């Protein structure tokens, strides 16, 4: 299932694609696997390629490596959400349901770690897996700033709407020219 809006087949997709999406939609508990070209995440590639702490050999057992690198990767891969908050506007990060507007009102990065394990290709190479969580508050209408810098979610009739607060868990890795995340 491609939820990226890209009409292509995903193989050469510039924006990436969702490979799988499962969950309990009544409670909005979902798990998805997304694949995006590494070209869309050059900062991520530079961090991973430039750090010997991530790619150190570990044999058969998984090993934790530098947590500062994990935090940097998490910050890089969540830049879209952070930019939406900083812009203080509905930027289309989340598909809207009211008036075609939506956006992220608040963002907070949680814990981040990285571990290495044997890669899936069976070449005895180690693969870095970045694990992090983050919290978002999403408005499915128009975001307006009110007194004191607070934000409100305003519906099409001018009424204040409830926001959706989510905790997101992510595992990301690099594979064959793509960033895979779930």
Secondary structure, 3 states (H helix, E strand, C coil): CCCCCCCCCCCCCCCCEEEEEEEECCCCEEEEEEEEEHHHHHHHHHHHHHCCCCCCCCCCCCEECCHHHHHHHHHHHCHHHHHHHHHCCCCCCCCCCECCECEEEEEEEEEEEEEEEECCCCCCCEEEEEEEEEEEEEECCEEEECHHHCEEEECCCCCECCCEEEEEEEEEEEECCEEEEC
